[in-house]
């Protein structure tokens, strides 16, 4: 039986013109499933969906934190 596993994941913060910040996620995976031509597109799609979910969550958390810092104290 084969496998699909994540080997590494890293995040990097990059400055964006205008004072913003971009977060970049990098992942490496191992895929050992046959037939590879069938599983590779599916694995890439799953990785893309997961990366998008993680980055949206991080963005939402950062924006909530920024909104709470911007609100005046009661």
C-alpha positions as CSV (number, residue, x, y, z in Angstrom):
1,X,0.0,0.0,0.0
2,X,1.3,3.5,-0.8
3,X,1.1,6.8,1.0
4,X,0.8,10.5,0.8
5,X,2.4,12.6,3.6
6,X,3.5,16.1,4.3
7,X,7.3,16.3,4.8
8,X,7.7,19.9,5.7
9,X,5.7,23.1,6.1
10,X,7.0,26.6,6.6
11,X,5.6,30.1,6.7
12,X,7.4,33.3,5.7
13,X,6.3,36.9,6.2
14,X,7.1,39.2,3.3
15,X,6.7,43.0,3.3
16,X,4.3,44.4,0.6
17,X,4.5,47.9,-0.9
18,X,2.3,50.2,1.0
19,X,3.0,48.8,4.4
20,X,1.2,45.4,4.2
21,X,2.5,41.9,4.9
22,X,2.2,38.8,2.8
23,X,2.3,35.4,4.4
24,X,3.7,32.6,2.2
25,X,3.3,29.0,3.0
26,X,5.6,26.4,1.6
27,X,5.0,22.7,1.8
28,X,6.8,19.5,0.6
29,X,5.0,16.2,0.2
30,X,5.8,12.6,-0.6
31,X,3.4,10.7,-2.8
32,X,3.8,7.0,-3.3
33,X,0.5,5.8,-4.8
34,X,-0.2,4.0,-8.0
35,X,-1.2,4.9,-10.6
36,X,0.7,8.2,-10.0
37,X,-1.1,9.9,-13.0
38,X,-4.4,9.3,-11.2
39,X,-3.4,10.3,-7.7
40,X,-1.1,13.3,-8.4
41,X,-3.8,15.8,-9.6
42,X,-6.0,14.8,-6.7
43,X,-3.1,15.2,-4.2
44,X,-2.3,18.6,-5.6
45,X,-5.9,19.7,-5.4
46,X,-6.1,18.5,-1.7
47,X,-2.9,20.3,-0.9
48,X,-4.2,23.5,-2.5
49,X,-7.5,23.3,-0.6
50,X,-5.7,22.8,2.7
51,X,-3.1,25.6,2.1
52,X,-5.9,27.9,1.2
53,X,-7.9,27.0,4.3
54,X,-4.8,27.6,6.5
55,X,-3.9,30.9,4.9
56,X,-7.5,32.2,5.1
57,X,-7.6,31.2,8.8
58,X,-4.3,33.0,9.5
59,X,-5.5,36.1,7.6
60,X,-8.8,36.2,9.5
61,X,-7.0,35.9,12.9
62,X,-4.5,38.6,12.0
63,X,-7.3,41.0,10.8
64,X,-9.4,40.4,14.0
65,X,-6.3,41.1,16.1
66,X,-5.7,44.3,14.1
67,X,-9.3,45.4,14.5
68,X,-9.2,44.9,18.2
69,X,-6.0,46.9,18.5
70,X,-7.6,49.7,16.4
71,X,-10.7,50.0,18.7
72,X,-10.5,52.6,21.4
73,X,-10.5,51.2,24.9
74,X,-13.9,51.6,26.8
